[in-house]
Amino acid sequence: MDKIGQSLLHLNMKKKFLIIIVCCLCLKISAQDKSLYKKVWYTEKSDTMPYRILLPKNFDASRKYPLILFLHGAGERGNDNELQLVHGASFFLRDSIREKYPAIIVFPQCFKNSFWSNVNFAFDSASKKRIFNFPIEGNPTSAMRMLLGLVSNLQKKYSLDKHRMYVGGLSMGGMGTFELVRRKPKLFAAAFPICGGGNPASAKKLIRPNWWIFHGLKDDVVDSEYSRIMGEALKNEGAKVKITLYPDANHNSWDAAFAEKDLMPWLFSSHKK
């Protein structure tokens, strides 16, 4: 190999080495960023619910802050206080978000053997679709009961702006968003369920918050009809509702939802009267 060839080979090796270093640094930074979510455990009697909390930059305990509660999907259940940050946590860590929209961000973790909402589901062999049934009566699940307690605890623990309490979630968490608002109809100023669903008969109890509902039309886990029906039921009851259905998105429509440039401006423009 001539000198030019050797030089090119060394140059390529250096480039590859630099790329590897940059990738490792990015992964390290990402891990460090998520560590900004403090690990906390809420205990009620013999039950404990893990949650992660991100306080605003330059947090001032005497100042009132909005609360953003985000509910994860079924795949992130457990008690490791880690998995619930897989989707959405990085979005709220962006400097542009934290500087412009200071808020207390909370990611609770649902028990492995529980569900955020009361929902019965089965698989329809004919349509090849999951069928979800959302009862509007009955006691909350163990996870929802603990979530209700956690919300009350956060209100006592922090100086929260009662006019700007927000909740959102994806998949199981989207379903939990509808149910939490039903159980706390006067608490939230806005709600943003992603690829979730609920019982349209409950719409009368859900009219106080502003709603932005997201779903992918190619979703093969939770049919987009569940979001569309809820959106229409809310509109019929006079609620302020936006419905965004992504033509090419499957179940991971949260990627598109978090890419919406108007999501945070819309959320923070919502004030409870």
BAGU-836547 format. One record per residue (C-alpha): residue number from 0; residue in one letter; x, y, z negated. Coordinates in Angstrom, 1 decimal. Example, Ala and Ser with C-alpha at 12.3 -4.5 7.8 and 13.67 -1.06 7.14 Angstrom:
BEGIN
PT / 0 / A / 12.3 / -4.5 / -7.8
PT / 1 / S / 13.7 / -1.1 / -7.1
END
This chain:
BEGIN
PT / 0 / M / 0.0 / 0.0 / 0.0
PT / 1 / D / 1.4 / 3.4 / 1.0
PT / 2 / K / 1.7 / 6.4 / -1.4
PT / 3 / I / -1.5 / 8.0 / -0.1
PT / 4 / G / -3.4 / 4.8 / -0.7
PT / 5 / Q / -2.0 / 4.4 / -4.2
PT / 6 / S / -2.9 / 8.0 / -5.0
PT / 7 / L / -6.5 / 7.5 / -3.8
PT / 8 / L / -6.7 / 4.3 / -5.9
PT / 9 / H / -5.5 / 6.1 / -9.0
PT / 10 / L / -7.9 / 9.0 / -8.3
PT / 11 / N / -10.8 / 6.6 / -8.0
PT / 12 / M / -9.8 / 4.8 / -11.2
PT / 13 / K / -9.6 / 8.1 / -13.0
PT / 14 / K / -13.1 / 9.1 / -11.7
PT / 15 / K / -14.6 / 5.8 / -12.9
PT / 16 / F / -12.9 / 6.2 / -16.3
PT / 17 / L / -14.3 / 9.7 / -16.6
PT / 18 / I / -17.8 / 8.6 / -15.7
PT / 19 / I / -17.6 / 5.9 / -18.3
PT / 20 / I / -16.5 / 8.4 / -20.9
PT / 21 / V / -19.3 / 10.8 / -20.0
PT / 22 / C / -21.9 / 8.0 / -20.2
PT / 23 / C / -20.7 / 7.0 / -23.6
PT / 24 / L / -20.7 / 10.6 / -24.8
PT / 25 / C / -24.3 / 11.0 / -23.5
PT / 26 / L / -25.4 / 7.8 / -25.3
PT / 27 / K / -23.7 / 9.0 / -28.5
PT / 28 / I / -25.3 / 12.5 / -28.3
PT / 29 / S / -28.7 / 10.9 / -27.7
PT / 30 / A / -28.3 / 8.7 / -30.8
PT / 31 / Q / -27.1 / 11.7 / -32.8
PT / 32 / D / -30.1 / 13.7 / -31.6
PT / 33 / K / -32.6 / 11.1 / -32.8
PT / 34 / S / -30.9 / 11.0 / -36.1
PT / 35 / L / -32.2 / 14.6 / -36.6
PT / 36 / Y / -35.6 / 12.9 / -37.3
PT / 37 / K / -35.2 / 12.2 / -41.0
PT / 38 / K / -36.3 / 8.8 / -42.2
PT / 39 / V / -39.1 / 8.9 / -44.8
PT / 40 / W / -41.5 / 6.3 / -46.3
PT / 41 / Y / -45.0 / 7.1 / -47.5
PT / 42 / T / -46.2 / 4.8 / -50.2
PT / 43 / E / -49.8 / 4.3 / -51.4
PT / 44 / K / -50.4 / 1.6 / -54.0
PT / 45 / S / -48.6 / -1.5 / -52.7
PT / 46 / D / -48.4 / -0.3 / -49.0
PT / 47 / T / -45.6 / 1.7 / -47.4
PT / 48 / M / -45.7 / 3.4 / -44.0
PT / 49 / P / -42.4 / 4.4 / -42.4
PT / 50 / Y / -42.3 / 7.8 / -40.6
PT / 51 / R / -39.7 / 10.1 / -39.0
PT / 52 / I / -39.9 / 13.8 / -39.4
PT / 53 / L / -38.2 / 16.5 / -37.4
PT / 54 / L / -38.1 / 19.9 / -39.1
PT / 55 / P / -37.7 / 23.1 / -37.1
PT / 56 / K / -34.3 / 24.7 / -36.6
PT / 57 / N / -33.5 / 27.0 / -39.4
PT / 58 / F / -36.4 / 25.6 / -41.4
PT / 59 / D / -37.9 / 28.1 / -43.9
PT / 60 / A / -39.9 / 26.3 / -46.6
PT / 61 / S / -41.9 / 29.6 / -47.3
PT / 62 / R / -43.0 / 29.8 / -43.6
PT / 63 / K / -46.1 / 28.1 / -42.3
PT / 64 / Y / -45.5 / 25.8 / -39.3
PT / 65 / P / -47.7 / 23.9 / -36.9
PT / 66 / L / -47.8 / 20.1 / -37.3
PT / 67 / I / -47.4 / 17.8 / -34.3
PT / 68 / L / -48.3 / 14.2 / -35.2
PT / 69 / F / -47.5 / 11.6 / -32.5
PT / 70 / L / -48.7 / 8.0 / -32.5
PT / 71 / H / -46.7 / 5.3 / -30.7
PT / 72 / G / -47.9 / 2.3 / -28.8
PT / 73 / A / -48.4 / -1.3 / -29.8
PT / 74 / G / -44.9 / -2.3 / -28.7
PT / 75 / E / -43.3 / -0.1 / -31.3
PT / 76 / R / -45.0 / -1.4 / -34.3
PT / 77 / G / -43.0 / -2.7 / -37.3
PT / 78 / N / -41.2 / -1.4 / -40.4
PT / 79 / D / -37.7 / -0.6 / -39.1
PT / 80 / N / -38.5 / 3.2 / -38.9
PT / 81 / E / -36.7 / 3.2 / -35.5
PT / 82 / L / -39.0 / 1.9 / -32.8
PT / 83 / Q / -41.6 / 4.6 / -33.0
PT / 84 / L / -39.0 / 7.1 / -31.5
PT / 85 / V / -38.6 / 5.2 / -28.2
PT / 86 / H / -41.1 / 7.3 / -26.3
PT / 87 / G / -41.6 / 11.1 / -26.8
PT / 88 / A / -39.0 / 11.8 / -29.5
PT / 89 / S / -36.4 / 13.0 / -27.1
PT / 90 / F / -38.9 / 15.5 / -25.6
PT / 91 / F / -39.4 / 17.3 / -28.9
PT / 92 / L / -35.7 / 17.4 / -29.4
PT / 93 / R / -35.0 / 19.6 / -26.4
PT / 94 / D / -33.5 / 22.9 / -27.4
PT / 95 / S / -35.9 / 24.7 / -25.1
PT / 96 / I / -38.8 / 23.1 / -27.0
PT / 97 / R / -37.4 / 23.5 / -30.5
PT / 98 / E / -36.5 / 27.2 / -30.0
PT / 99 / K / -39.7 / 28.3 / -28.3
PT / 100 / Y / -42.2 / 26.1 / -30.2
PT / 101 / P / -41.0 / 25.6 / -33.8
PT / 102 / A / -43.1 / 22.9 / -35.5
PT / 103 / I / -42.9 / 20.0 / -37.9
PT / 104 / I / -42.9 / 16.8 / -35.7
PT / 105 / V / -43.9 / 13.5 / -37.3
PT / 106 / F / -43.7 / 10.0 / -35.8
PT / 107 / P / -45.4 / 7.5 / -38.2
PT / 108 / Q / -44.9 / 3.7 / -37.6
PT / 109 / C / -47.8 / 1.4 / -37.5
PT / 110 / F / -47.7 / -2.0 / -39.3
PT / 111 / K / -46.7 / -4.9 / -37.1
PT / 112 / N / -50.0 / -6.8 / -37.9
PT / 113 / S / -52.3 / -3.7 / -37.6
PT / 114 / F / -53.6 / -1.2 / -35.0
PT / 115 / W / -54.1 / 2.5 / -35.2
PT / 116 / S / -57.8 / 2.2 / -34.2
PT / 117 / N / -60.6 / -0.2 / -34.7
PT / 118 / V / -60.7 / -1.9 / -31.3
PT / 119 / N / -61.6 / -5.4 / -30.1
PT / 120 / F / -60.1 / -6.5 / -26.8
PT / 121 / A / -60.2 / -9.5 / -24.5
PT / 122 / F / -59.0 / -10.5 / -21.1
PT / 123 / D / -61.5 / -10.7 / -18.2
PT / 124 / S / -60.3 / -13.6 / -16.0
PT / 125 / A / -62.6 / -12.4 / -13.2
PT / 126 / S / -61.4 / -8.8 / -13.0
PT / 127 / K / -57.9 / -9.6 / -14.3
PT / 128 / K / -58.3 / -6.7 / -16.7
PT / 129 / R / -58.2 / -6.2 / -20.4
PT / 130 / I / -61.6 / -5.2 / -21.9
PT / 131 / F / -61.6 / -2.9 / -24.9
PT / 132 / N / -64.4 / -2.3 / -27.3
PT / 133 / F / -64.3 / 0.6 / -29.7
PT / 134 / P / -66.6 / 0.3 / -32.7
PT / 135 / I / -67.5 / 3.7 / -34.2
PT / 136 / E / -68.6 / 2.2 / -37.6
PT / 137 / G / -66.6 / 0.3 / -40.2
PT / 138 / N / -63.6 / 0.9 / -42.4
PT / 139 / P / -60.3 / 2.1 / -41.0
PT / 140 / T / -57.6 / -0.4 / -40.2
PT / 141 / S / -54.8 / -0.6 / -42.8
PT / 142 / A / -52.6 / 1.5 / -40.6
PT / 143 / M / -55.3 / 4.2 / -40.1
PT / 144 / R / -56.0 / 4.2 / -43.8
PT / 145 / M / -52.3 / 4.9 / -44.5
PT / 146 / L / -52.1 / 7.4 / -41.7
PT / 147 / L / -55.0 / 9.4 / -43.2
PT / 148 / G / -53.1 / 9.3 / -46.5
PT / 149 / L / -49.9 / 10.4 / -44.9
PT / 150 / V / -51.6 / 13.4 / -43.2
PT / 151 / S / -53.0 / 14.5 / -46.6
PT / 152 / N / -49.5 / 14.0 / -48.2
PT / 153 / L / -47.9 / 16.1 / -45.5
PT / 154 / Q / -50.4 / 18.9 / -46.1
PT / 155 / K / -49.3 / 18.9 / -49.8
PT / 156 / K / -45.6 / 18.5 / -49.1
PT / 157 / Y / -45.1 / 21.2 / -46.5
PT / 158 / S / -46.5 / 24.7 / -45.8
PT / 159 / L / -48.5 / 23.8 / -42.6
PT / 160 / D / -50.4 / 26.2 / -40.5
PT / 161 / K / -54.0 / 24.8 / -40.9
PT / 162 / H / -55.0 / 26.6 / -37.7
PT / 163 / R / -52.4 / 24.7 / -35.6
PT / 164 / M / -52.5 / 21.0 / -36.4
PT / 165 / Y / -52.0 / 18.8 / -33.3
PT / 166 / V / -52.2 / 15.1 / -32.6
PT / 167 / G / -51.2 / 13.0 / -29.6
PT / 168 / G / -50.3 / 9.4 / -28.8
PT / 169 / L / -49.8 / 6.9 / -26.1
PT / 170 / S / -51.6 / 3.6 / -25.3
PT / 171 / M / -52.5 / 2.2 / -28.8
PT / 172 / G / -51.6 / 5.7 / -30.1
PT / 173 / G / -53.9 / 7.3 / -27.5
PT / 174 / M / -56.7 / 5.2 / -28.9
PT / 175 / G / -55.6 / 6.1 / -32.4
PT / 176 / T / -55.7 / 9.8 / -31.4
PT / 177 / F / -59.4 / 9.6 / -30.6
PT / 178 / E / -60.1 / 7.7 / -33.8
PT / 179 / L / -58.1 / 10.0 / -36.1
PT / 180 / V / -60.0 / 13.0 / -34.7
PT / 181 / R / -63.3 / 11.2 / -35.3
PT / 182 / R / -62.3 / 10.5 / -38.9
PT / 183 / K / -60.9 / 14.1 / -39.4
PT / 184 / P / -63.1 / 16.1 / -37.0
PT / 185 / K / -62.3 / 19.5 / -38.5
PT / 186 / L / -58.6 / 19.1 / -38.9
PT / 187 / F / -57.0 / 19.4 / -35.5
PT / 188 / A / -56.8 / 22.3 / -33.0
PT / 189 / A / -55.8 / 20.1 / -30.1
PT / 190 / A / -55.3 / 16.5 / -29.1
PT / 191 / F / -53.5 / 14.9 / -26.2
PT / 192 / P / -54.1 / 11.1 / -25.8
PT / 193 / I / -52.1 / 9.4 / -23.1
PT / 194 / C / -53.3 / 6.1 / -21.5
PT / 195 / G / -55.7 / 5.5 / -24.4
PT / 196 / G / -59.4 / 5.3 / -24.8
PT / 197 / G / -62.3 / 5.5 / -27.2
PT / 198 / N / -66.0 / 5.1 / -27.6
PT / 199 / P / -67.9 / 7.8 / -25.6
PT / 200 / A / -70.7 / 7.6 / -28.2
PT / 201 / S / -68.4 / 9.2 / -30.7
PT / 202 / A / -67.9 / 12.3 / -28.4
PT / 203 / K / -70.3 / 14.4 / -30.6
PT / 204 / K / -67.8 / 14.2 / -33.5
PT / 205 / L / -64.8 / 15.1 / -31.3
PT / 206 / I / -65.8 / 18.5 / -29.9
PT / 207 / R / -63.8 / 20.8 / -32.2
PT / 208 / P / -60.2 / 20.3 / -30.8
PT / 209 / N / -59.1 / 21.2 / -27.3
PT / 210 / W / -58.3 / 18.0 / -25.3
PT / 211 / W / -55.8 / 17.2 / -22.6
PT / 212 / I / -56.3 / 13.6 / -21.6
PT / 213 / F / -53.7 / 11.8 / -19.4
PT / 214 / H / -53.8 / 8.4 / -17.6
PT / 215 / G / -52.2 / 6.7 / -14.6
PT / 216 / L / -54.6 / 5.4 / -12.0
PT / 217 / K / -52.5 / 2.3 / -11.4
PT / 218 / D / -52.4 / 1.4 / -15.1
PT / 219 / D / -52.7 / -2.4 / -15.4
PT / 220 / V / -52.7 / -2.5 / -19.2
PT / 221 / V / -55.3 / 0.0 / -20.2
PT / 222 / D / -57.7 / 0.9 / -17.3
PT / 223 / S / -57.8 / 4.6 / -16.6
PT / 224 / E / -61.6 / 4.4 / -16.7
PT / 225 / Y / -61.4 / 4.5 / -20.5
PT / 226 / S / -59.8 / 7.9 / -20.4
PT / 227 / R / -62.1 / 9.1 / -17.6
PT / 228 / I / -65.2 / 8.1 / -19.5
PT / 229 / M / -64.1 / 9.7 / -22.7
PT / 230 / G / -63.2 / 12.9 / -20.8
PT / 231 / E / -66.7 / 13.1 / -19.2
PT / 232 / A / -68.4 / 12.3 / -22.5
PT / 233 / L / -66.5 / 15.2 / -24.2
PT / 234 / K / -67.3 / 17.6 / -21.4
PT / 235 / N / -71.0 / 16.7 / -21.7
PT / 236 / E / -70.9 / 17.6 / -25.4
PT / 237 / G / -69.4 / 21.0 / -24.6
PT / 238 / A / -65.8 / 20.3 / -25.6
PT / 239 / K / -62.8 / 22.0 / -23.9
PT / 240 / V / -61.3 / 19.2 / -21.9
PT / 241 / K / -58.6 / 18.8 / -19.3
PT / 242 / I / -58.2 / 15.4 / -17.6
PT / 243 / T / -55.1 / 14.6 / -15.6
PT / 244 / L / -55.0 / 11.3 / -13.7
PT / 245 / Y / -51.8 / 10.4 / -12.0
PT / 246 / P / -52.4 / 8.6 / -8.7
PT / 247 / D / -49.1 / 6.7 / -8.7
PT / 248 / A / -48.5 / 6.1 / -12.4
PT / 249 / N / -48.9 / 2.8 / -14.1
PT / 250 / H / -49.1 / 2.4 / -17.9
PT / 251 / N / -46.1 / 4.6 / -18.5
PT / 252 / S / -48.0 / 7.8 / -17.6
PT / 253 / W / -46.4 / 9.3 / -20.7
PT / 254 / D / -43.4 / 10.1 / -18.5
PT / 255 / A / -45.5 / 12.3 / -16.3
PT / 256 / A / -47.4 / 13.8 / -19.2
PT / 257 / F / -44.2 / 14.9 / -20.9
PT / 258 / A / -43.0 / 16.3 / -17.6
PT / 259 / E / -46.0 / 18.7 / -17.5
PT / 260 / K / -44.5 / 22.2 / -17.9
PT / 261 / D / -47.8 / 23.5 / -19.3
PT / 262 / L / -48.1 / 20.9 / -22.1
PT / 263 / M / -46.4 / 22.8 / -24.9
PT / 264 / P / -47.8 / 26.2 / -23.8
PT / 265 / W / -51.3 / 24.7 / -23.8
PT / 266 / L / -50.8 / 22.9 / -27.1
PT / 267 / F / -49.5 / 26.1 / -28.9
PT / 268 / S / -52.2 / 28.2 / -27.4
PT / 269 / S / -54.8 / 26.1 / -29.2
PT / 270 / H / -55.8 / 27.6 / -32.5
PT / 271 / K / -58.5 / 26.3 / -34.8
PT / 272 / K / -61.0 / 29.0 / -35.8
END
